[in-house]
Amino acid sequence: MEEEMDEAESQSQVYMACVVHGHRVGVSYYDSSIRQLNVLEFWEDGADYPLIDLGWRFYLLMKYQAQPVIIYTSTKSEEAFLSAFQRNDGMDSAPTLKLMKSSIFSYEQAWHRLIYLRVSGMDDGLSVKERITFLSSMMDIASEVQVRATGGLLAILENERIVDTLEPMDNGDMSIAIDSVTEVSLYPPVFSVFGVMNKCVTPMGRRLLRNIHVHMNVMDTELFAKLLKLGASRELSVLTYMGILGVKELIVFLHGTLKSIKDVPYLVKKFNSPSSLCTSSDWAAFLKAALCITTELSYIYELVIGVIDVTRVKEKGYATIVKEGFCDELDELRQIYEDIFAGTSGRGSNMMQVSSLELARLPHLHGEKLVPCIVYIQQIGYLLCLYEEKLDESTLKNFEDVEFAFSDGDNEPRRFFYRTSKKRELDDILGDIYHKILDMERVIIRDLISHILLFSTHLLKAVTFAAELDCYLSLALVSQQNNYVRPVLTTESILHIQNGRHLLQEMTVDTFIPNDTKILDNGRLNGNNCRQATARSLCLLDEFGKGTLAEDGIGLLGGTVKYFAESEDTPKVLVCTHLTEIFRESVLPKSEKIMFYTMSVLRPEESSLPVEDIVFLYRLVPGQAHLSYGMHCAMLAGIPEDVIKRAALILDATTNNNHVERLSNENLTTQDQQYKDALEKLLAFEPRNGNLQLFLQDIFHVT
């Protein structure tokens, strides 16, 4: 049972398909735990771009972003692209690559499958045109590779019974039902606040932590109120204790316990879906999650282990999971089946005896290498299987009761199946016994599930507790690793940060300089926002005046600052601007509410050291910046020296109100003369009497 559970733990729930066309790659991956379909496309311009580099970008997507368990692609995919799948550096487990026939990813079939997709929120009765409009709001349906990858994946998932299907529509087509379609971008998600904070080990914990980040982005007031309440709660005190005091062993122990809890909401939904097949691994994962935390969960656990035997599939070699002794009729059918098909090879001792008797009756059917046998094919029955060559008509005439049924195509070795009187007798006596077993087990399991669903509230309550604990542990672990501290939440209108750091920026620079932030309840102004702002609002404004004339930007910024400074209910405003002229032209009102800060710069005397020796200290200090140091930034960015020198000349001329001299060099002089000569010839040309062909040859120097 432990082996089955460990196997279930290693299973992922993300299925991916990719289509390569030229230097464009369409990707679609489905997360079955949240029923979400993600689509994207990436490409490189230029025919010289190595296809293996596209494969490397796909590998990064696969490793950091999607983490699929299976990847489907066409058998016609380029080998250079497929080589990316051979990488396994740093991945816990490499996904399985399955090559599918290219027709699955054909545009026509994929488009047909896509337009009958049913997404939550889509109204019933939409026309095809309305469906296309609905889907176009969620993905780029004009992208051929996106359509092919997405439609192909949907067809595969339907065939594998991973997605739910609805009743056939008026035209007879089945619809696939999912919750959402999202167009994502290609980047490692670790480079985000969520990516940094996410150390969750359960799917439920990851979803909860992501929802918290999403809701904070849209300022969910209800959630914010809960966080304020949490600020004084025992849960956050426990979090502080674990994180700051460094009880690492406790965190590791709790994480190890949580890892065994699989996605119970997904499992319950799967159990309750008529189109889903519940495997022994699903039940093993469910049992491990439903340990005896409460009396109700203890009852569920005992109920399941009284019906389900998760080790039976491995022991018996076929899909049967109902515990032996639970149903006498089922046990009798399974005993008959196992007597005929003992072991996992599909050829039991009894079947071998029947095969021997049949071959003794038909001695001329032996092949040179492989001996014929009797096989059982579900829903078809018992057949005689011959290898290598099909019997010709003259041979069949010698055996009146031998009738050709079908062959299995071009597989090696080729197999040919025949019906005989003995096989028909087996069909009559035993029938489709395997499906009788499966049908009986489905009835038993459906009854079990109906009892489990009565306690779904208790299950989800326990799962919610586990998800919250997972989030607490994640935040505690990250805080411990990165030396983050717990904020003191208050209802007062102040913001006071000491040695503040940016979670993402400090990951991208060699040296990060922390800064203090102190905005008190006196309305002192560092910025701007909208008319609905109050004294409790924090307004942030960056790049003010961008896209306008400098004079217009200065005037608008000055007016905005004056509006806030003279407001009775002044919010806390932070303005970042490159318009240093606002300080020299006295456009700002004099007010105690307005304070100026700048980033300190170590700038030596101009007479002693060159501009290259300017050092940015990244420290916020009181004062104003009168220079932008744009040319120095350009130099650090690697802009060519001649461009920087030209910029310095233009800056000096405009600063001193001098005329900017046109750049002069040999190439420009030659080009100017060519344009001048062409203009003179054009003015001298007589269109009525002149030879246009000779004129154009002269202008463009064509012989």
Disulfide bonds with the S-S distance in Angstrom:
none
